[in-house]
Each structure stands twice: as structure tokens, then as C-alpha cells.
């Protein structure tokens, strides 16, 4: 058995699957993936729980599988959240330094961060993350740690991610009902970014797109900080729905056709390929053209990328993605999707793989596990954060420099 104090578990309750990833912290603080469990998800729609009883049953199945593989008892999890109700925006906090010598103290830093968090949200919403970007001292931008500097006006830009409190609480209550504690809720888009991106890629500027079954999350990094985020309630299930409607077949058959013959680009060979659909007895019911199937898929996937591209253009971030685009989630497995994304974004697109983490290769190389792996990495950074706090004090510059700039904080 492993030391429970070094065990971190990430739980993603997705539309198509429920996934639990277990990591053990090494002496260097880097998590090692030692267990994974998953089950099909039957009670989730567009990233949100619609049948708690079914979700609980599927969750217990995934949890038991992860515990058996890791040979540990999971007592708490970092819970990934998604849904069309989640929004992200940037906000600036301002604070006037009142000390006689105008030296900025740690208290001044905390005050300006507090001011940036003092935002007017809809009454039913709550903040999930308030992620620090950069400070400004008397108009000087790009300051990462202003404590000790001289200045009169201190400002900070933060990226705030918020969602509907009751809809978030539904997931928390369900997990707690299985006798598990929730260490923290984490936006799935941030979790996926933590799994895929290196520090250099965050500095250069990168877009992470996680295409799941019911939702597509995206997060933009630039200069090492989150600049934009969002959720689209359009994803892999919508591709299946389009196929079912366009090919006039049942949804279950459409899903099978997608997996067996699908492509994000219309292949030349598909134009001359005919797919015969049979019934349960193997008798031919109808024939469809493979190119028609792939064209339906291509249009829907292109729409997802186009919506994100237009959003980045709207907020002025399209020219800041020097590291390119990174794809993950089950939807990123569709053949030809990298080429399609490159056509839309006009930049390099990479299938995402987990970085700065070790363990089960079967999990690390699978794009659909990115969010759950990122939840474990998030938990490991939180643990390092607590260690730094106890070793150096909560507000020290060393703590902020080592951990603070990479870890979203609520």
C-alpha cells in the first residue's frame, strides 16, 4: 500500500465517460500515475448531471477500478467541472499604496488581488478560479512580483472563471454522497492545459482545445498566464446527432459509423466508397456514400473550430499563439482533425500529450484522459504550494515565483 498523504486523485464526470486518475507524489513533487478507472457515462448531458442515480452508479464503478489498479483507498478527489454555464473574463484591480515611503508590501499585493476579485456576478453564480496574470506599478506592466518595489498605484489583471453555483453544487453533492471529499473543483479546460503545456509553451502563447462528448473547452495562454477561456455546448455527440439525421439512421448506428468510417476531412478514396448498413440479421438495409458521411462530420467539427477562432479574433489573441494549438479529448481522435484545425486556425496544431508527469503510458498517451491527468497535476501543485507556504511563509516572493505564476488560485 502507498502512503495516503502522497495520493492525489482526479475525477472527471464527462458526458461520454467518467474517469478517475490516481497519482502518487514522488520525492521531487512530480506525480506518478499509478491507477486509472473509467466507465461509460449515462446520466450526464452537455457536461452536466441530469440523472444523479445513474452517475453515482457509474462513478462507483470507475472509482473501484482505479482503487484496484492503484492499490489504494481514495478518500478525496479534485473534481473537474464543465458546462455551458461556465464563463471566463478578465478583470483589473487597483490599489493605492498609502505607506509614507511608497514601498509595496505583501499586504498591498493581497489588497489589490482582493479588489480584482470584487466583481459583480449574477446572484446565482460563484467564482471557480481567479487567476493572476500580471501586475502594474505606476503604469509599468509585466511585473510578476511587486513586493519591495516603490510605487503609488498598484494594479493587477486577473482572469476570472465563474459558473452557476447550484449546478456546480450538484456535482459536489453527488461525489460527497459516495463518501468522498472534494478537495477542490477545477475547470476542465485548465486541467487539460496543465496536463499538456510546458512552461515555455505558456510563455510563447498556446491554445488548448478539449473536445469531449457534450462540451468543448478552450483555454488561451500567453506570457505564461491564462488570457481567455470558454466552453462550447457543442462536441462529439453533436457530430453523432448530425450523422443520425443526415444519414437517416439510429443514433447508435451513427456513433458506430463515426468510429469506423469517420474523418474530419473528406478523403479522396471515400468519394468512391460505399458503406452498406445492415440490420441485426446481417441483411442489407441501405447504402451510403462514405464521402457524404465524412462531409457531415467535417462541417460540424469545422464549425467548432471556427467559433473558437472568431472568439480569439474578437478578443485580439489570434496573433499571440506562437506555440500553436493543442488538441485533446476523445474528439481529437477523429482522423484528419489536425489538418482541419490547421486549415481553420492557420497555425501549427499538435495532438496533445501529457507532460511533466510519469506513470502509466496507457493513460499518458490517450488524449481523452488529459483533463483527469491535469486534475492530478493541479493537486500536486496545490500540495507544493502548501509546502512552500509552510517553509517560506505565505507571502514570500520565493513562493510566488516558484509556484504562484503557474497555478490558478481561487
Secondary structure, DSSP 8 states (H G I E B T S, - for coil): ---GGGEEEEEEE-SSEEEEEEEEE-TTS-EEEEEEEEEE-SSEETTEES-HHHHHHHHHHHHHHHHHHHTS---EEEEEE--TT-EEEEEEEEEE--STT-B--HHHHHHHHHHHH-----TTEEEEEEEEEEEEETTEEEES--TT-B-SEEEEEEEEEEEEHHHHHHHHHHHHTTT-EEEEEEEHHHHHHHHH--HHHHHH-EEEEEE-SS-EEEEEEETTEEEEEEEES-SHHHHHHHHHHHHT--HHHHHHHHHHH--SS--TGGGG-EEEEE-TTS-EEEEEEHHHHHHHHHHHHHHHHHHHHHHHHHTT-GGG-TTEEEEESGGGGSTTHHHHHHHHH-S-EEE----S-EE-HHHHT-GGGHHHHHHHHHHHHHHHHHHHHHHH-TT-HHHIIIIITTS-B-
